[in-house]
Amino acid sequence: MTLEEIRQVVFQAKPALKTLIETDGSLSIYDYFQKDIPSPKVDIERQKQLISAIESKISKLIDEKTAESLAAEMFKNYFISTADHHQPPTHPFFSNANLVQSLTNQSKGLKNILVLACSNISLNNSSYPRGLSFHDENLKEIRLPFFSLKNRHHPVFELPPYQKENLKKIPDEIKEIYANEKILSAKTYSDQITQTNYALWKKVPGECDTNLIYLNQEEIVSDLILSHHLDQPTLINQLLTNPDFQKSFAKNFENILGAFSPQNHKGTFLFWGLKNGRRISLSPQDPIFSSTLSLKNALQNREIFPSMALSFIVLSFYYHIPCGGGFSQVNYLTEMKTAYLKLLAETNSSNEEIMAIEKIPTNIFRGEFIFTLIKNWKSALPATLLDLILYQKSDTSKIIDDLAKGVKLENAITYMLPEFYKIITGQKVSLENPIQIPYTINTG
């Protein structure tokens, strides 16, 4: 299939991606990340609530020093990435963006990369949240699962921690991270991901002084709802308890990815339920919405967790924080913003609130692109984060820096177009003339 044919299908489904390439595709990846992010007007008390919830979680899972450092930076740099899945950071989809974000942060004197990652993904997702992946010297992909296939339909949000017996084939270079007794005693796989990703990033060439902090997006949103919105007359409280708000939400968010479409039997209403480890769709008539006490108990007992639509309403539209995302997010977050503004207008919300949301950017790309490759004597493939660690040389860090500053954003995204095509259509394709990017490391 030709590049142009693939491009047409992808751009028709994701017009915001087309606009991004037309506007900024000629920039290097690094220069694109360096662009100023529009700063919406932020309510200081709301900002404090969000930063406090994040700081508390980091303090618990990593340490107080890191938590304080991140909180201080967030007051100056009010921005998060929501592009990643909550999983080991080895997949090139995510590791490449975080490598460039690290370079950008370093140039601004920032030490922390914060990712509020989506835990509403099943273990059978193509990004392989089920374990670790890397390549052997022949470029054969090696996958090391933490969980059996019987869990493949379970979301990361729900999973218990992996156990020591799951680590028998882990490479020696990283075994001390995953076999750490503190990490093995964690309560959930989600907590282990936060802790192991933080430690693993320190082994990436050039990243020993940078903190990569993955937090479970849905847990942060749940914590905020429990602490500030069930017993207070906020807009989020209205959405969760007011039938008029809920009717407007159901109407305006119909058919938006991550929301609720009862006619097409897609999505869920505000929250996903959990039953026997699997997600179940909820409706406005579900007993869970009968009272704030029902919601409170279900959230505290981890019987429900926020949908993607509710998560972004809370994070982006209530706490007004710009969220960088992948090739789908730049589309659906823009649609959600339009839908939420209609909801506010229909429910007679304040003009001040509407004006604040109008200024929130929704097209910040921090997602799926490729600029690091691993090669051997005959071919090259996108490099996983473990590849960069296991096969690193003395100049690997410099090569990564040079590529980030030399590869155009359009080329890095174009490398991913066949994967985007597969995600959109369900059909696998390959390019007749693959785009060429210089390799980063080799197995020799």
N, C-alpha and C positions, 0 to 999 in steps of 0.2 A: 504494500500500500504506500502511496506517495505521502510525503510530509504534508503537502497542501491538503490532501483529502482528510488526513487525520486532524489537521489543524481546523478545518471547517467544522467538523463534527464537535470538537472540543469547544471551540469558540461560540458555536451556536448554543450549546448547553451552559457555558460559563462566560457570558459576555463581559463580566468584570475582569476576567483574566485577559481577554482580548484587549480591553482598554489599558490594562496595566502594561502589556507588552508594547502597545502603540505609544504609550506615554513615556515609559521608563526603560524599555527593553535594551536601548543602546548604552545604558549605564553599566559599569561593572557591578557585580553583586555587592561589593563593599560600598561603592558610591551610592547605590540604592538604599542600603541599610543606613547610610549616613544622613539621608534626607531627614529634615526636621519633621517630627510628628505633630500635627495640629493639637494644641492643648485646649480642650473644652473648659468652660467654667466649672469648677469643682466645688461642691459644698464641703467645707473643711471638716465638719462633723462626720459626714458620710465617708470622706477619705480616711479619717482616723479609724472608723469602724472596720473598713476593709483591710487597711494596713495592720491593724491590731490582730485581726483574725489570722492573717498570713504569718505575722511575727510569732504568734502563739504556737502555731503548728510547726514552724521551723525550730523554735526553741525546744519543743517536745521531741522532734524526730532527729534533729541534727545537733545544734548546741545554741546557747544563748548569744554567744559572740556573733555567729553568723546571722542569727535572727535580727539582732540590733543593727548590724551592718546593712542588711537588706532593707529594713524598715527606714533607716536614714536615707538610703538612696531612693526609695520609692517616693518620699516627699519631694525630692528634686527631679526625679525621672518617673513620672506617674504613667507607667506603661507595663503591659504584660504580654507574653506570647501565649496564645491559646491554640496554637497550630498542632501540637503534638498529642499523641495518644499516651496515656499513663502506662508506661512499659519500660523495659530496659532501652536505653537510648541508642542502641546499635544500628537501627535501620537508617540507611542513607537519607530517606525522606526527611528525617528529623535532625540527625547529627550534622548534616551540611549547614542547615540554617543556624544551628547553635554555634558552630565554628565561626561563622561570619558575625553573628551577634556578639560573640566574645571579642573579636577584633574591634568592632564598633565601640563596645563598652570600654575596652582598654584605652582607646583614643580619647575617651571622655572622662577617664579617671574613675570608671565604675568597675566594681569587683564582682558583681553578681548578675547572673542570668536567671530570671524567674520565668518558669513555665507553669501555668495552670493547665494541666494536661487532662484530656478527656478519659475518664475511667468507664464510660458507657460504651465499651467495645468488648466484643466477645473474644475469647482466646483464639478462635479460628480466623481472626482478621488477617488480611494479607501482610500487615506490618509486623506480624509475629510477636504479639505481646506475651506469648506463652513461654518465652525463654530467650536465649542468646543465639546469635548467628555470626558467623565469620567464614572465611574461605581458606582452604588448604593451599598448598603450593601449586596445585594444578587448577586452582580457581573453582574447585568443587565446593558448593555451599555446605557448611556444617551447621546443623541446628542442635542446640542442647536444651531440650524442654525441661521446665520445672514442674509441669503438670501433665497428666495423661490426657488422651483424646476424649475421655469420658466427660471432661470439663469444657470441651471446646465451645459449647454454647453459653457458658457462664460469663458474665461481664467481669472485668477486672475489679470493679467496685466491690463485688461480693466475696472475692476469693480469700481463703485462709492463707497463712504464710507457707512458702515452700519449706521443705525440711532438708536436713543435712544429707540424707540419702539421695537427694535429687542432684547432688553436686559432683558425682563421681568422675565425670569427663570434663569438668571445667579446666581450662588451661591454667598451668601453674602461675602464670604472670598475674592472674586476677583472683586466684582461689582464696587468698586471705580476705578479700572483700566480701565475697558471697558466703564464706564459711565463718564470718565473724560472729561470735556468740551473741552480741547485742542484737545483730540483725536477725539471727536465727530465732531469737526470743520475741521478735515483733509480733503484734497481734494480727496483722493482715498482710497480704501480698502488696497492697497499696503502700503501706508504711515501708516495707522492704525496698520497694522501687525508689522511693524518695531517698532512702539511706544509701543504697548501692549506687544509684546514679551519681549522687554527690561524690562518692569515693572514686568511682570509675573515671569520672571526668578529670580527676587530678593526674591520671596516668596518660592522658592524651598529650601528644607533643605540643609544648608551649602553653599548656593550660594549668600548670601546677598552682598558679596564684589566682585562678578564677574559680568561683563557686557556681556550679550548675545546680539549680534548685527546682526539682519537679515536685509539684504538689497536686493532689487529687482535686480537680476542679469542682466536682460534685460535692465533695466533703466540705470545701471552703464555703460553697453556696449554702449547703445545709446548715453549717455553723452560723452563718450570718442570719439566715431565716430564724433559727432557734433563738439567737441572742437579741435580735433587733426588730423582728417583723411579725411575730405571732401575737404579741401583746401590745403593739404600738400601732397607731393609725397611719401607717406609711402606705405608699402606693403599692408596695409588695403585699402588705396585709390586705389591701383592697382586692388585689388580684386573686389572692388565695381564699378570700372569704365572701366577697361581694358578688352576687349573681349577675348584676349588670356588667361589672368588669369582666366576669368570666364569659358572658355571652359575646361581648365585644372582642375579647381575645380569641374565642373559638371562630368567630366570623372572619376577623382580619388576618389571622395566622393560618387559615385554611390552606393546605397544600404547600406551605413553606417547609423546606427540609428542616427536620429537627423539632417540628411542632406536632400538630394533631389534625388528622384528616379522617374522620369517621366514615365518610363515603367511600374512600379508597382503602380503608382498613390499614392506615399507616400511622405510625407515631403513637403518642400517648398524651393525655391531658395533664400538663404541668409536671407530673411525676411519673416515673416508672415504679411499678410494684415489683417485689421479689418473691418468688415462690419456688421452693426446692432449688434455689441457686440460679434460677432463670428469670429474665425480665418478663413482666406481664403488663399489658397496656391497661391504663386506667381511663375512665370516662368521667364527665362532670357529675354523674349520678352515683359514683362510687362512694360507699359509706365513709371512706377516708376523709371526704370533704364535708362531712356533717357538722364538724366543730373544730375549733382550733386545738382542742385537747386531743382529738383523734390524730390530727396532723402532727402535733408535738410528739405524741407517743410513737407514732410510726417512724418519724425521723430519728428520734433518739434510739429506737430499737433497730435501725437500719432495715426497716421493712419497705421503705420507699427511698428514692433518690431523685434529684431534679432532672427534668428533661433538658435537652440542649437549649430549647427555646427559653425555658425558665432561667437556666444558668446565665444566658446572655442578657436577658432582661435585668437580672440582678446585677451582674458585673458591669456590663457596658452601659445600660440605660438608667439604672438607679445610681450606681457608684461612679458612673461617668468616666470609667477608665478605658483608654484606647486599647483594643485587643488586636494583636497581629495574628493572622491566620493563614491557612493553606488555600489551595486553588478553589475549593468549594466555599470556604468561609467568606471570602471577599464577595461572593455572590449572595449567600443566604443571610449574612449579617446585614447587608444592605437592604434586603427584602424585609427582614425583621424590624429594622429601624423604621421603614415606611409604615409597616403594619402597626407598630407600637405608637407612632405619632397619631395614626388614625384612632387608635384606642383612647389615647389621652384626650383627643378632640371630642370624641363621642361621650366621654365620661366627665366632661367639663373640668379637666385638670387645669392647673395654672399655666398662664402664658410663659411664666418664668421657667417652669419645668420643660415645656415644649421647646422653648428657644435654646435651652441648655442641651437638649438631646439632638436638636438639629445640627449642632456643631461637632458632634462626636464622629470621628472618622471611622469608616467601616471597611475600607479597602486597603488596609496595611498588610502587605504580603510578607509572611514569615514562614512559608511552608515548603512545599515539595519541589526541590530542584537538586541538580547534581553538579558538583564540580570537583569531587575527589574520586579518583579511580585507582583500582589496584590492577596490576597487569603481571603476566608472566611472559614467556618467550613467544606466545602465539595470539593472545587475546587480552582484552581488558574489560573490567566490570566495575560498577559503582562500589566503592569501598564502604564497608560497615565501620562503625566506630572501633570495634575490636580489631579489624584489619589494621587500622592506623596505629593501634597500640602494639599489636603483636609483631608487625613488620616494620616498625619505625626505624629510621636511620637518623644520623646526626643532623641532616638537613631537612627532615620531614616538616618541621614547624615552619621553616622559611618557605618551602614549596607551597604549603597550604596558604600562607599569607599572600604569596605572589599570585597564586591562582585566584583567590578571592578578589584580588585587586585587578586581575587581568581578564577573567572570563566575564563576558557580557551576561546580563540577567536573562536576555532572550534566549541565548544558547543554553544556559543552565536549565531553563524551563523547558525548552524544546526537547532536551534529552529525556524529559519525563512525559512527553505527549502520548506515546504509546500506552503508558500506564494509566494516564488520565482517560484515554479512549476506552480502555478495559473497564475502568471504574464506572464510566458513564454508560457504556453499552453492554457490558458483560462479555464482550468478545475480545480475544487476544489478537493483536496485530504486531507487525514489525516494520521498521522503516526500510525502504529500498536502499537508501543511502544514509546510513547512520551518521549523526553529527559527531564531529571529532572534538574531543577535549583532551589536553595533555594529561598523562597519567601522573598520579601523586606518589605512589609507592609501587614497588615490585616485590615479588615473592623470592627473588634470588638473593 
